[in-house]
Amino acid sequence: MEIHNKEVRFLTGKLDKLAEESIIVDLSSETEIIDFEGKFNAFIEDALSNNIKDAAEAARLVLEFLKIAKDILPEKMEEIVFCGINQLYNILKNKTSNLQSPLEIEKNKTELNKILGRGEKGKNYLLPFQLEELPGFIVDADVRIAEIEDNIQYLEKDFNNEENIKSLYRHFHTLAGETSFLGILNFSRLTQKAGDILNKIKNKEIGLNGQLISLLLDITRVLRELLKALADSVDTGLGYDVSAIVQKTADFLVQPDADSFLDPRANSGSQETPNSDIKMEFTPRIPQPDLSDGGELIAEFISESQEHLYSAEEALMILENQGDNDEAINKIFRAFHSIKGIALFLGLEDIKTLTHETETLIELARKVSIKTNPELCEAFFLSIDSLRKLLQLLQEQAKNNGVLKSEYYNIFAVLSRIKSVADDLKNNCLKKTQEKKIGEILLENDTITESELKDSLEKQRESGDTKKIGEILVETKAVTQTQLSRALEEQQTKSIVDETVKISVRKLDDIINNIGELVIVSGQVCQSLNVLNLNSKDIKLAKNTNDLDKIIRNIQNISMTLRFIPVRPLFHKMQRLIRDLSAKTEKQMHVVITGEETEIDRNIIELISDPLTHMVRNSFDHGIEEKEVRVSRGKPAFGRIELIAYHKSGNLIIEVKDDGQGLNKEKILQKARMLGLLKETDALDDKNIYNMIFHPGFSTAEKVTDISGRGVGMDVAKRNIDKLRGKIEINSKPGEGTIFIIKLPLTLGIIDATVVSIGRDNYIIPLFSVVEFVQPRFKNITSISEKKEVIKIHGELFPVIHLDNCSNISYKKLKLEEQIGCLVDSDYGRACILIDAIVGQQQVVIKRLEGNLGYLKGISGATILSDGKVGLILDIDGIISLAHKKNAR
Amino acid sequence: MTNKNMDQFDSLAALAKEGKYLTFALRNEEYGLEILKVREIIGLMEITAIPNVPAYVRGVINLRGKVIPVIDLRLKFNLKEVDYTNETCVIVLNVNDLIMGIIVDRVCEVLDIAQQSIEPSPNFGANMRNDFIIGMGKIGDKVKILLNIERILTEDASAMREVPATE
C-alpha cells in the first residue's frame, strides 16, 4: 500500500483540529459529547477517503472506547480521548517515516483497556442491553459457524466456488458487526480479520489454497471455542485470548505468500484434494502430544473423540439397518470432522489423516445407499476401530509422560483400504450422478430400473461435458438441503447440550459422600432432640426436624442417581459385536433392543460389559443355529437376539434372549459327568443343570471356534457378575431359545444388609448372603469334636461357625441357645454363623477403609451406622474359609 | 513402595530436619512429630474393634465419613496399657497419602526445633532397635524424642497384612 505524504499531512492537520476540539469539549455535557463524536466520525471519514485505513481503524477504536467509557466510566473519558489522540498522532507519524506497524492498533487497544481498568488481556464487561442480547446471539452464531464450516468444507473441494466465498464473507462480516455491537470485542476482532481475508479472496487479491483453508478452519475452531466459553460464562468468554490467531491472520494479510508462518505439520494434509493419488506415500508419525498443561487438552480430546466415535458408530448402525438417512450421515460426518479439527490443532497427524480420508468417503457415501453397500460400511467401522486404537495409544502416551511403550499402530493398511473403497465408489458415483438428475426420488425409492439407468448414461454422454464431472457431483449434492437440516439439528442438539453438564467423577463422589454424612448427622441431631424430649414440647420444632429429615433423604436419593447413566452405550456395543460376528460368519442376525434408556451406576456399566459380551457371543455361536438348519426347522432365516433392560424391585435386570436351539440338557449332564463334576446318581433340576455351564473349562461345543467354545467365557461372566453382587439365571427351552437373566444392584456403593450385634459391636451381613435366621436348639446340634459342630436345619446339616473361635471377636451371650444362628450362602458352601442378636435391616453405604486396612480377612468393608459409629461389613466367604482352615488343623 | 520413599526413609533415619514439631506425651516421655504430617487432633471417640489384627491396632473410627484405623502408640511401644482419660487424644496423620490415627496420652505443644538442637539418636547396642527414632531434640533441659512416624506406620501395614494370613 503506497502512502503519500501529502495525504498523511492532510490527515495530520485534521487531527490537530480534533485535538484542539478535544481540549475545548466539555465531557460532562451530553450534547457536547455527541458533537465531539460527530467530529471524530468526520475524521474517520477523512482517513478512509485518503486510504489510510489503519488510522481510520484506530480512530474507530478510540471512538468505541469513548462510548463505552461514557456508559460505564465517565470520569475516564478525558483520559481515553487524550490517549487515543496521542495514538493517532503516533500512527500518522509512523506513516510518514514509512514504518509498518500491524501490531500498533492492538497495542493501542490494550492501553485503552488499561484506562478502563480492564487489565492486560482486554478483560471486558458488557452493558445490560448487551447481556440481554447475548443468548440470542449465541444461538444465531452457532448456526452461522456451522454454515461457515459447511462452506469451508465445500471450498476445500473446489477453491474457485465463488458462491461459497461470498457466503463465507457474508457470515464473517455479519458476525463481526453483531459482536462489535454487543461489545464482544475479541470475537469481533477475529471475525473482522477473517472477513478481510475473505474480501481479498473475493477480489482475487490472493488465491485460495490449502493453507488458507486450514487457517479458516482454525479460525472457525477458535470461534467455536470462544462461543462455548461465552455460553459457559460471559467473563471467560470476554477474557478468551484470540490474539494468537488474530496475529496469524494478520500476518497472512500482510504477506499472503509466505509459507513459514503456519505450522508446517498443520497444513500438509488439508491441501490434498479428494482426488489425490491413491498410492500415496505414508509413514506413520508417532504423535508428540503437548503435555505441558498436564495432558488436560489431550485427555479432553480423547474423551470427546470417544464420544464422537460412539455416536458415529451408532449412526452407522442405523444406516446399515434402516437404510438412507441424511441425519445419520451428517452425524457421522460431524463426528469425524470434529475429531479432525482438534487433531489438527493438537498436531496429531495420523488421526487427522485418517479422519480426513474418512470424511472424503462419507461425502461419497451420501450418494449411495450404505445399506446395500457392505464394503463401505465395513470401511467406516474399520476407520472407527483404528481411531479408537490410535486414541488408546495416545492415552497411554499421555499417561507415561509422552513415552509410548506399546508398538505404534500403522494406519497405512486402513488408509489404503478406505481409499480403495472411496475409489470404487467414485467410479460408481459417476454412473449414478445422472440417475439423480433424472429423479432423486425414484432412486431413493429403489424404483429406478436398469433401462432407466442406461438412458441416463446415454444422456450423460450426450451432454458430453466429462471434464466437469467433479463439479456436477458437488452441485447435485443438494447443498442447501443438507445445510438446512444440519442447521436445524444443530439447534436441536444445542437444547440437549444446555441441559447437561460435565462433572468430574471425583467431585460427584465427594458430593455423594458428604450427603451420606449429612443423613447420618441429621439423624443423630433428631435423635438427640427426641432424647431431650424437646420435640414433644415444641410442635414447630418437631415439624421442622421432620421436614429436614425428609428433604435430606430426598437429596440422598437424588444424589444416588447422579452417577446413573442409561445402558444404551452398553447395548450398542453388543449390537456392534453381533454385527461384526455376523459379518465374519454366515449367520445373519436381527438385534432387538428394549429398555436402552434404563439407568444404572456407570461403574457397573463398565464392569458388566465383559460378561455381557461373553453371553452374547455364546448366544450367537451356540444358541443360534446355522441358516440352513433354521430354515429346515421352520424358523426364520434371520436369527434374533434380544437385549432387554428394566428395573425390578431395586435391581437392574438385563436379559439376553435368543431364538436358537436352546441348551441341551443331556449333553450338559454327560459332559459334567465326564469332567467329574457330577456323579452318575446325582439328580439335578433344570436350573442346576443349566448352571453347570458356568464351571470353568466347561464347554459342550464340539469344536472351538474363534468366537467361543473354550469354556472360559461363561465362567468369567459368572465370576464378574458375582463380584458385582449380581445374580445370573438361565432359562431355556429346547428348540425355542435361551434367556440369560442378569440381576444387578443399581449401584456399587450401597447394599441391603442386616445389622447384627456380636459382642460389643454391631456388624453388617450383606443381605444377599443371608439364607435365613434360626434359633439354635441343643437337640439340633451335634458336636463332632470340641468346638466343631454341625446344626440340622430343615433336615440338612450345616457347619456351625463360632466367630470367637476363628477370629478374636468375642460374644456377649455365652449360652448357645440364647444366640441366633444365621444361615449364610458362600463360595465354600452354606454355614451357620452364630450371632448375639439381630439389630435390623437397612441399606448401608459401603466405605473404603483408610490407612493400611485394605486386606483384612473376614472384613470386606465398613459403613457408618446411624449412631455415627463405624460398622464392619463381614466378608462371609472369608470367614467361612478361615473357619474351615481352623478346623482343618 | 517405591525407591523414592525408601530414600526418604534413609535420609530421615539419618537425622531429623529442623522445623516445627508437634510434641505429645506417653507416660512421662515427650515425643515429637513433624507438624506437616499431622492432619488434625481429635478427642477420643468410640472405636470399633477389628478382628484379626495386632492388639495395638485399636480399631477404626468415623472421621466425618472416613473410616480410619487408630493405633495405640502405648501398645505399639510395648508400654503398659492404661485407661483412657480426658487428656487422651487421637492425632490424625497423613503419611504417604495414608490416613491413620495414633492414640497418645496427651498432646503438649508445637515447638520450633533448630538444627543445632537436634542430636542423632543414641546407639543402644546391637540388639536394640532405634530406627523409629530420627533424633533427639534438646529443648532447655528436656529431651524430646523425634519419631520416624512413616517407619512406625508402614511397619504396621505389613504387620496387619501378615497377621491374618499366619493365623
Chai-1 contact restraints between the chains, C-beta under 6 A:
chainA,res_idxA,chainB,res_idxB,connection_type,confidence,min_distance_angstrom,max_distance_angstrom,comment,restraint_id
A,N513,B,G65,contact,1.0,0.0,6.0,A-B,restraint_1
A,E517,B,G65,contact,1.0,0.0,6.0,A-B,restraint_2
A,D761,B,T48,contact,1.0,0.0,6.0,A-B,restraint_3
A,S807,B,P51,contact,1.0,0.0,6.0,A-B,restraint_4
A,S807,B,N52,contact,1.0,0.0,6.0,A-B,restraint_5
A,N808,B,P51,contact,1.0,0.0,6.0,A-B,restraint_6
A,I809,B,P51,contact,1.0,0.0,6.0,A-B,restraint_7
A,K847,B,V67,contact,1.0,0.0,6.0,A-B,restraint_8
A,L849,B,V67,contact,1.0,0.0,6.0,A-B,restraint_9
A,E850,B,K66,contact,1.0,0.0,6.0,A-B,restraint_10
A,E850,B,I68,contact,1.0,0.0,6.0,A-B,restraint_11
A,E850,B,I99,contact,1.0,0.0,6.0,A-B,restraint_12
A,G851,B,I68,contact,1.0,0.0,6.0,A-B,restraint_13
A,G851,B,P69,contact,1.0,0.0,6.0,A-B,restraint_14
A,G851,B,L98,contact,1.0,0.0,6.0,A-B,restraint_15
A,G851,B,I99,contact,1.0,0.0,6.0,A-B,restraint_16
A,G851,B,M100,contact,1.0,0.0,6.0,A-B,restraint_17
A,N852,B,A157,contact,1.0,0.0,6.0,A-B,restraint_18
A,N852,B,M160,contact,1.0,0.0,6.0,A-B,restraint_19
A,L853,B,P69,contact,1.0,0.0,6.0,A-B,restraint_20
A,Y855,B,R161,contact,1.0,0.0,6.0,A-B,restraint_21
A,K857,B,P164,contact,1.0,0.0,6.0,A-B,restraint_22
A,G858,B,P51,contact,1.0,0.0,6.0,A-B,restraint_23
A,G858,B,N52,contact,1.0,0.0,6.0,A-B,restraint_24
A,A862,B,V67,contact,1.0,0.0,6.0,A-B,restraint_25
A,I864,B,N62,contact,1.0,0.0,6.0,A-B,restraint_26
A,G868,B,N62,contact,1.0,0.0,6.0,A-B,restraint_27
A,K869,B,E46,contact,1.0,0.0,6.0,A-B,restraint_28
A,K869,B,T48,contact,1.0,0.0,6.0,A-B,restraint_29
A,V870,B,T48,contact,1.0,0.0,6.0,A-B,restraint_30
A,V870,B,V60,contact,1.0,0.0,6.0,A-B,restraint_31
A,V870,B,N62,contact,1.0,0.0,6.0,A-B,restraint_32
A,V870,B,V67,contact,1.0,0.0,6.0,A-B,restraint_33
